[in-house]
Amino acid sequence: MTASASFRVVHVFPDSARLSSGPCNAILAIMESQLSHGMDVRGISPVDNKIPAAQCQPIEHLPIREVDFGAADFYSTAMAAKAEDRGLIFHFQGIAPRTDRLARKLKQAGIPYVFTSQGQLHYHGFIHGLKKFIYLNLVSRFIRDAGGLQFCTQREADRARYLLPAWRKPVLVHHNLVRVPDPASVRPRPREELGIPAQSFVFAYLGRLDINHKGLDLVMKAFARIATPANAYLVLVGPDWAGGRQILEQLAGQLGCGERVRFLGSQIGEAKWHTLRMADAFVSPSRWEAFGIAQVEAIGLGLPTILSTAGNIAQEVVEHRSALASPLDVGALARAMQQLIENAQLRQSLSELGRQWVLETCSFETAGARFEEFYQKVLERRQTHSSPIANHQ
């Protein structure tokens, strides 16, 4: 029996696995990577029959069991897991009352679990960090009782030490995984379908229309400054969020660039890739971001990309010359957009180095072994009750 077959990993989805979203897609990608590595992997997901068709994705190709999280007390799940005559570890990627109940049952049954921070251990400033410190160390035991922590970026792992100063259990730093097609194999969506001239310069954005979080007010204001002189268009791809589309439509009208903005709604699967390939560049200046999967997908597809300096991956991609990072300022963002329009050589360099960075750091091929080693450390530490600092970075 191989090491990967000696224990089972159960991934816990915070939302329905059928929902095409960053967090759910991250878990699906990890499961696929671990299964291809020969690991014994399962998933449990809450049932949700209200997902819009445009955002619903198939999950039948993976061993995922859908459960009514609202009705379940998870006692039977924990007891069945305890009864298995083998190692077992649960993997959480979200904090919610319903998953917290499962974590408590696992602790009572003596079953270890690990937690991946998709931004939950990220903080924006002193006050925000202080609130999280109090919650994590004095209120909730969910993180403290975990057997190990995974972070998607080194920056978040470094900053989390101030939130959890007593942490001495295993830590894994590994990017979320993305599978991006070869740009040469993706046919761009015809621009005439959207009334966009063939010779214009197109910026794309992918993600929910969450104005404050995703910095879309900055995007619209910066775009308005350069749109007409540069013959540029802006394509916003993603579902509405808290009335964000209407607000952005009104803002575009007030700024005089409404005729150059297209709202396409959700695009998943091949439709997403075709739409992104239509663009000349990608812009996504989030005010905070643990690990922007949509941003990484764009970079991996070879789109010259502008992020904000506030994102956790900003420093890394800038150091690898894989993307541009703009301060959260309209003028600075407009200058970065103008720079991409005018500098074809820069666009080519960002396209090539960006795709290379994604293929090297977000790879399905190497992730399985890294996670297997991480889980093994958690299980070994639990068995021996030793307390070394295991930091896989």
Stockholm file with secondary structure:
# STOCKHOLM 1.0

chainA/1-393         MTASASFRVVHVFPDSARLSSGPCNAILAIMESQLSHGMDVRGISPVDNKIPAAQCQPIEHLPIREVDFGAADFYSTAMAAKAEDRGLIFHFQGIAPRTDRLARKLKQAGIPYVFTSQGQLHYHGFIHGLKKFIYLNLVSRFIRDAGGLQFCTQREADRARYLLPAWRKPVLVHHNLVRVPDPASVRPRPREELGIPAQSFVFAYLGRLDINHKGLDLVMKAFARIATPANAYLVLVGPDWAGGRQILEQLAGQLGCGERVRFLGSQIGEAKWHTLRMADAFVSPSRWEAFGIAQVEAIGLGLPTILSTAGNIAQEVVEHRSALASPLDVGALARAMQQLIENAQLRQSLSELGRQWVLETCSFETAGARFEEFYQKVLERRQTHSSPIANHQ
#=GR chainA/1-393 SS CCGGGSEEEEEECSSCTTBCSHHHHHHHHHHHHHHHTTCEEEEEEECCTTCCGGGBCCCTTSCEEEECTTTCCSHHHHHHHHHSSSEEEEEECCCCHHHHHHHHHHHHHTCCEEEEESSTTCCSSHHHHHHHHHIIIIICCTTTTCSEEEESSHHHHHHHTTTCTTCCSCEEECCCCCCCCCGGGSCCCCGGGGTCCTTSEEEEEESCBCHHHHTHHHHHHHHHHHHHHHTEEEEEESCBCTTHHHHHHHHHHHHTCGGGEEEEECCCTHHHHHHHHTCSEEEECCSSCSCCHHHHHHHHTTCCEEEETTSTTHHHHHHTTSSEEECSCHHHHHHHHHHHHHCHHHHHHHHHHHHHHHHHHSCHHHHHHHHHHHHHHHHHHHHHTCCCCCEEC
#=GC SS_cons         CCGGGSEEEEEECSSCTTBCSHHHHHHHHHHHHHHHTTCEEEEEEECCTTCCGGGBCCCTTSCEEEECTTTCCSHHHHHHHHHSSSEEEEEECCCCHHHHHHHHHHHHHTCCEEEEESSTTCCSSHHHHHHHHHIIIIICCTTTTCSEEEESSHHHHHHHTTTCTTCCSCEEECCCCCCCCCGGGSCCCCGGGGTCCTTSEEEEEESCBCHHHHTHHHHHHHHHHHHHHHTEEEEEESCBCTTHHHHHHHHHHHHTCGGGEEEEECCCTHHHHHHHHTCSEEEECCSSCSCCHHHHHHHHTTCCEEEETTSTTHHHHHHTTSSEEECSCHHHHHHHHHHHHHCHHHHHHHHHHHHHHHHHHSCHHHHHHHHHHHHHHHHHHHHHTCCCCCEEC
//
